[in-house]
């Protein structure tokens, strides 16, 4: 794939190699920005991602061949070990990459997924901290807002039990959605202005954004 648009991949490299390689690609102006986060292996994922791995998001500085870029991440080990490498690069959308990388429970549940581990903003490594903050603060939280969906179902008279059945909520995510359901219900009961309700609706996703603003 030849592209100048944002890309992402999963890396199985050692972190020292990965960090050095990404900075080298920035220095030679192949990439203008990168961010990555370490994920621990998940027992219910694919054979590959049951191992510890890194999720990488990158923005090219020019049009690049992603096959050639992938070859840059071949990390030779000893004679008797297969080299480490990354998976093929794919087109990427930062918003999805960000919420998936945090394993945000409401985001995962909306995608029909569940994960054992969760992560925080501080776990992300980047070459441009200020730009990362800008990208996070630019996320359209309404698009990812499960509270709005919950509010609509409450307005239609659904109970929480009816809601989780209607939305096919994964059993591992029921606790997170129960908390969200109670937050929305309490917000409706105790607030009287649309502005206050709107702020309550967006509190979960905004929490991941506001915690990094100093």
C-alpha positions in Angstrom: 0.0 0.0 0.0 1.3 3.5 -0.9 -0.1 6.2 1.3 0.5 9.4 3.1 -2.4 9.0 5.4 -2.3 7.7 9.1 -1.4 4.1 9.6 -1.2 1.6 12.4 0.2 -1.8 13.1 1.0 -4.3 15.9 4.6 -4.9 16.8 6.2 -7.9 18.5 9.6 -6.2 18.6 11.6 -5.6 21.8 10.8 -2.1 23.1 14.4 -0.9 22.8 14.4 -1.8 19.1 10.9 -0.4 18.5 11.7 3.0 20.2 15.0 3.4 18.3 13.4 2.5 15.0 10.5 4.9 15.3 12.8 7.7 16.3 15.1 6.9 13.4 12.1 7.1 11.0 11.2 10.5 12.4 14.8 11.7 12.1 15.0 10.6 8.4 11.6 12.3 7.8 9.7 9.1 6.9 7.3 9.7 9.8 6.3 13.0 11.4 4.5 11.5 14.4 4.1 8.3 16.2 2.5 6.9 19.3 2.6 3.4 20.7 1.4 1.5 23.8 2.4 -1.8 25.2 -0.4 -4.4 25.6 -0.1 -7.6 27.7 -1.1 -10.8 26.0 -4.9 -11.5 26.2 -5.8 -15.1 26.7 -8.9 -14.8 24.5 -7.3 -13.1 21.5 -5.6 -14.7 18.5 -2.5 -16.8 18.9 -0.2 -13.8 18.0 -1.8 -11.3 20.4 -1.8 -13.7 23.3 1.8 -12.6 23.5 2.8 -9.1 24.8 2.8 -6.6 21.9 2.8 -3.0 21.0 0.1 -1.0 19.1 1.6 1.7 16.9 -0.1 4.7 15.3 1.9 6.8 12.9 1.5 9.7 10.5 3.9 9.6 7.5 5.8 12.7 6.6 5.5 11.8 2.9 4.0 9.2 0.6 5.4 5.8 1.7 5.3 2.1 0.7 4.0 0.3 3.8 5.6 -3.0 2.7 9.0 -1.4 2.7 8.2 0.3 6.0 7.2 -3.1 7.5 10.6 -4.5 6.5 12.2 -1.8 8.7 10.9 -3.6 11.7 12.6 -6.9 11.1 14.6 -7.4 14.3 17.3 -10.0 14.1 17.9 -12.1 17.2 20.3 -15.0 17.7 21.1 -17.6 15.0 18.6 -20.0 16.4 15.7 -17.6 16.8 13.3 -16.3 14.2 13.5 -12.5 13.8 10.9 -10.3 15.5 8.7 -8.1 13.3 5.4 -6.2 13.0 2.2 -7.0 11.3 1.3 -5.3 7.9 0.5 -1.6 8.3 -3.2 -0.7 7.8 -5.0 2.6 7.3 -5.9 4.0 10.7 -8.3 6.5 12.4 -6.8 8.0 15.6 -10.0 8.1 17.5 -10.6 4.3 17.2 -6.9 3.5 17.8 -6.9 5.6 21.0 -10.0 4.2 22.6 -9.1 0.6 21.6 -5.6 1.1 23.0 -6.9 2.1 26.3 -9.3 -0.8 26.2 -12.1 1.6 27.1 -14.8 -0.7 28.4 -17.8 1.1 26.8 -16.0 1.5 23.5 -15.1 -2.3 23.5 -18.7 -3.2 24.4 -20.1 -1.1 21.6 -17.8 -3.0 19.2 -18.8 -6.4 20.7 -15.4 -7.0 22.3 -14.1 -7.5 25.8 -10.5 -7.5 27.1 -9.0 -8.5 30.4 -6.6 -5.6 30.7 -7.2 -1.9 30.5 -4.7 1.0 30.1 -4.2 4.7 30.7 -3.1 7.7 28.7 0.2 7.8 30.6 1.0 4.4 29.1 1.3 5.9 25.6 4.8 6.7 24.3 5.1 9.4 21.6 7.6 11.7 19.9 5.3 14.7 20.2 3.5 14.9 23.6 1.8 18.3 22.8 0.5 17.0 19.5 -0.8 13.9 21.1 -2.8 16.0 23.6 -4.2 18.0 20.8 -5.3 14.9 18.9 -7.0 13.4 22.0 -8.8 16.7 22.7 -10.0 16.9 19.1 -11.8 13.6 19.3 -15.6 13.9 18.7 -16.8 12.3 21.9 -20.4 12.3 20.8 -19.6 9.7 18.1 -18.3 7.4 20.8 -20.8 8.3 23.4 -22.6 5.3 24.9 -24.4 7.6 27.5 -26.5 9.1 24.7 -27.5 5.6 23.6 -28.4 4.6 27.2 -30.4 7.8 27.7 -32.5 7.1 24.6 -33.3 3.6 25.8 -34.3 4.9 29.3 -36.6 7.4 27.6 -38.2 4.5 25.8 -39.0 2.8 29.1 -36.4 0.0 29.0 -35.1 -1.5 32.2 -31.4 -2.1 32.5 -31.9 -5.9 32.0 -33.9 -5.2 28.8 -31.2 -2.9 27.6 -28.3 -5.3 27.9 -30.4 -8.0 26.1 -31.4 -5.6 23.3 -27.8 -4.4 22.9 -26.3 -7.9 23.3 -23.8 -6.6 25.9 -21.0 -9.0 26.7 -21.2 -10.4 30.2 -17.7 -9.1 31.0 -19.0 -5.5 30.3 -22.2 -5.6 32.2 -20.7 -4.0 35.3 -19.3 -1.1 33.3 -22.7 -0.6 31.6 -24.5 -0.9 34.8 -22.4 2.0 36.2 -23.1 4.0 33.1 -26.8 3.3 33.3 -27.0 4.5 36.9 -25.0 7.7 36.1 -27.4 8.7 33.3 -30.4 7.9 35.4 -29.1 10.0 38.3 -28.2 12.8 36.0 -31.7 12.9 34.6 -33.2 12.8 38.1 -31.0 15.5 39.7 -30.5 18.0 36.8 -32.9 20.4 35.2 -30.9 22.0 32.4 -29.9 20.6 29.1 -26.4 21.9 29.5 -25.8 20.0 32.7 -27.3 16.8 31.2 -25.1 17.1 28.2 -22.0 17.5 30.4 -23.0 14.4 32.4 -23.6 12.4 29.2 -20.1 13.0 27.9 -18.3 12.6 31.3 -16.9 9.1 30.6 -15.1 9.9 27.3 -14.1 13.4 28.4 -12.5 11.9 31.5 -9.9 10.2 29.3 -9.3 13.6 27.5 -9.4 16.0 30.5 -7.0 14.0 32.7 -4.1 14.9 30.4 -4.8 18.7 30.3 -2.7 20.6 32.7 
